[in-house]
Amino acid sequence: MAAALAAYQAGVKDILLIERDQYLGGILNQCIHPGFGLHHFKTDLTGPEYADRFIKQVAAAQEIEVSLRSFVVRLTADRELTYLKPGGMVTLQPRALIMATGCRERTREMIHIAGTRPAGIFPAGLAQKMVNIEGWLPGKEIVVIGSGDIGLIMARRFTLEGARVKAVVEIQKESRGLVRNVVQCLEDFQIPLYLNHRVALIHGRDRVEKVTVENNETKETFELTCDTVLVSVGLIPENELIEQAGSPDPAKPNLPGLFVCGNSLKVYDLVDNVTRDSQKAGEAAAEYLKNA
Ligand SMILES: Cc1cc2nc3c(=O)[nH]c(=O)nc-3n(C[C@H](O)[C@H](O)[C@H](O)COP(=O)(O)OP(=O)(O)OC[C@H]3O[C@@H](n4cnc5c(N)ncnc54)[C@H](O)[C@@H]3O)c2cc1C
């Protein structure tokens, strides 16, 4: 939305915003905690409030057409893109294209945790969507792997919803999250943080039953019973379409008229910085169109 608005303000009047979800806003919609907008709006907003400010601006810019429930599935080097939407498939070739497809979560498989493959293992962001948008609580006794901000925030969220968070297990010697999140999400709720430890084994037949936690240095182990494991071990830019179009390094796309911004370029901590850089992408696309 920030990129589309910046291009619009720079004089581009024929803009299509394609979104696969049923509403605009991306990941912000599920981030119902505060901490957004301190730089851009100079006020403390929740994720949905931050998104809403942009949704209103997009609605007011009448030449920005929005196509929801529209999933881009194909992109070629000359910017021919194909998307699926209710009722059909559309192919078009914009003169400039800005990719803002966000990121995806790393999974248990990517960090090679041994053990069985029972139900009850969720990427933390998916669990956040279940709790905050769908209204489901996917477990009652939780172990969180990874102490980045998403893991910390979800430890608090599950606690507030009545689940018991047994521990956050972090392989590094320090938390990767903000100090304020360690204090406000763990210490305030007496949730143990095991630094320099890893979840070495997941046990359970149909559902998760327990995990084995190992001290990285002493190799001593202990077990924690739980029915759910939240995996919060990092994000990966979602840029398959750019690769599909033939750009070997999606962070530096070398296709004319193609611009990339937000978490699909690199993983940002703060949405304010996503907005700032996406505005630059919108301005760059407008400049490209003037000279093309
Ligand atoms: C749990 C969590 C907590 C956070 N906390 C904070 C915080 O406290 N403060 C802060 O400033 N920031 C926070 N952030 C970071 C910030 O929210 C994000 O960095 C930012 O919102 C990312 O914006 P984006 O537009 O790049 O990506 P996204 O919000 O992921 O948007 C990408 C959009 O592209 C769509 N899309 C993807 N592929 C396709 C396709 N093929 N076709 C059509 N549409 C597609 C997706 O549906 C999505 O709507 C947090 C993030 C998370 C996950």
The ligand as an SDF file (V2000), in Angstrom:
LIG
                    3D

 53 58  0  0  0  0  0  0  0  0999 V2000
    4.6210  -11.5510   14.9330 C   0  0  0  0  0  0  0  0  0  0  0  0
    5.1430  -10.2700   14.3710 C   0  0  0  0  0  0  0  0  0  0  0  0
    5.2960   -9.1980   15.2320 C   0  0  0  0  0  0  0  0  0  0  0  0
    5.7530   -7.9870   14.7220 C   0  0  0  0  0  0  0  0  0  0  0  0
    5.8270   -6.9340   15.5770 N   0  0  0  0  0  0  0  0  0  0  0  0
    6.1520   -5.7090   15.1110 C   0  0  0  0  0  0  0  0  0  0  0  0
    6.1130   -4.5500   15.9720 C   0  0  0  0  0  0  0  0  0  0  0  0
    5.8100   -4.6410   17.1620 O   0  0  0  0  0  0  0  0  0  0  0  0
    6.4170   -3.3520   15.4230 N   0  0  0  0  0  0  0  0  0  0  0  0
    6.7570   -3.2230   14.1030 C   0  0  0  0  0  0  0  0  0  0  0  0
    7.0080   -2.1150   13.6300 O   0  0  0  0  0  0  0  0  0  0  0  0
    6.8140   -4.3160   13.2810 N   0  0  0  0  0  0  0  0  0  0  0  0
    6.5160   -5.5500   13.7390 C   0  0  0  0  0  0  0  0  0  0  0  0
    6.5430   -6.6320   12.9020 N   0  0  0  0  0  0  0  0  0  0  0  0
    7.0910   -6.4880   11.5370 C   0  0  0  0  0  0  0  0  0  0  0  0
    6.1290   -5.8850   10.4890 C   0  0  0  0  0  0  0  0  0  0  0  0
    4.8120   -6.1840   10.8340 O   0  0  0  0  0  0  0  0  0  0  0  0
    6.4290   -6.4500    9.1150 C   0  0  0  0  0  0  0  0  0  0  0  0
    7.8050   -6.3080    8.8760 O   0  0  0  0  0  0  0  0  0  0  0  0
    5.6600   -5.7410    7.9820 C   0  0  0  0  0  0  0  0  0  0  0  0
    4.3020   -5.6020    8.2900 O   0  0  0  0  0  0  0  0  0  0  0  0
    5.8400   -6.5210    6.6780 C   0  0  0  0  0  0  0  0  0  0  0  0
    5.1480   -5.8930    5.6210 O   0  0  0  0  0  0  0  0  0  0  0  0
    5.2200   -6.4370    4.1300 P   0  0  0  0  0  0  0  0  0  0  0  0
    4.2210   -5.6370    3.3760 O   0  0  0  0  0  0  0  0  0  0  0  0
    6.6110   -6.4630    3.6320 O   0  0  0  0  0  0  0  0  0  0  0  0
    4.7990   -7.9660    4.1910 O   0  0  0  0  0  0  0  0  0  0  0  0
    3.4070   -8.6440    4.5860 P   0  0  0  0  0  0  0  0  0  0  0  0
    2.7150   -7.9100    5.6540 O   0  0  0  0  0  0  0  0  0  0  0  0
    3.7150  -10.0920    4.8140 O   0  0  0  0  0  0  0  0  0  0  0  0
    2.5320   -8.4910    3.2520 O   0  0  0  0  0  0  0  0  0  0  0  0
    2.7410   -9.2670    2.0980 C   0  0  0  0  0  0  0  0  0  0  0  0
    1.4100   -9.4190    1.3980 C   0  0  0  0  0  0  0  0  0  0  0  0
    1.6070  -10.0160    0.1230 O   0  0  0  0  0  0  0  0  0  0  0  0
    0.5810  -10.9470   -0.0880 C   0  0  0  0  0  0  0  0  0  0  0  0
    1.0770  -11.9370   -1.0700 N   0  0  0  0  0  0  0  0  0  0  0  0
    2.1670  -12.7380   -0.9330 C   0  0  0  0  0  0  0  0  0  0  0  0
    2.3280  -13.5010   -2.0250 N   0  0  0  0  0  0  0  0  0  0  0  0
    1.3310  -13.1700   -2.8750 C   0  0  0  0  0  0  0  0  0  0  0  0
    0.9680  -13.6150   -4.1780 C   0  0  0  0  0  0  0  0  0  0  0  0
    1.6720  -14.5610   -4.8340 N   0  0  0  0  0  0  0  0  0  0  0  0
   -0.1290  -13.0690   -4.7680 N   0  0  0  0  0  0  0  0  0  0  0  0
   -0.8390  -12.1030   -4.1290 C   0  0  0  0  0  0  0  0  0  0  0  0
   -0.5470  -11.6470   -2.8950 N   0  0  0  0  0  0  0  0  0  0  0  0
    0.5360  -12.1710   -2.2780 C   0  0  0  0  0  0  0  0  0  0  0  0
    0.3020  -11.5350    1.2730 C   0  0  0  0  0  0  0  0  0  0  0  0
   -0.9770  -12.1170    1.3420 O   0  0  0  0  0  0  0  0  0  0  0  0
    0.4420  -10.3070    2.1630 C   0  0  0  0  0  0  0  0  0  0  0  0
   -0.7690   -9.6170    2.3510 O   0  0  0  0  0  0  0  0  0  0  0  0
    6.0820   -7.8540   13.3470 C   0  0  0  0  0  0  0  0  0  0  0  0
    5.9350   -8.9520   12.4920 C   0  0  0  0  0  0  0  0  0  0  0  0
    5.4700  -10.1370   12.9840 C   0  0  0  0  0  0  0  0  0  0  0  0
    5.2990  -11.2940   12.0300 C   0  0  0  0  0  0  0  0  0  0  0  0
  1  2  1  0
  2  3  1  0
  2 52  2  0
  3  4  2  0
  4  5  1  0
  4 50  1  0
  5  6  2  0
  6  7  1  0
  6 13  1  0
  7  8  2  0
  7  9  1  0
  9 10  1  0
 10 11  2  0
 10 12  1  0
 12 13  2  0
 13 14  1  0
 14 15  1  0
 14 50  1  0
 15 16  1  0
 16 17  1  0
 16 18  1  0
 18 19  1  0
 18 20  1  0
 20 21  1  0
 20 22  1  0
 22 23  1  0
 23 24  1  0
 24 25  2  0
 24 26  1  0
 24 27  1  0
 27 28  1  0
 28 29  2  0
 28 30  1  0
 28 31  1  0
 31 32  1  0
 32 33  1  0
 33 34  1  0
 33 48  1  0
 34 35  1  0
 35 36  1  0
 35 46  1  0
 36 37  1  0
 36 45  1  0
 37 38  2  0
 38 39  1  0
 39 40  1  0
 39 45  2  0
 40 41  1  0
 40 42  2  0
 42 43  1  0
 43 44  2  0
 44 45  1  0
 46 47  1  0
 46 48  1  0
 48 49  1  0
 50 51  2  0
 51 52  1  0
 52 53  1  0
M  END
$$$$
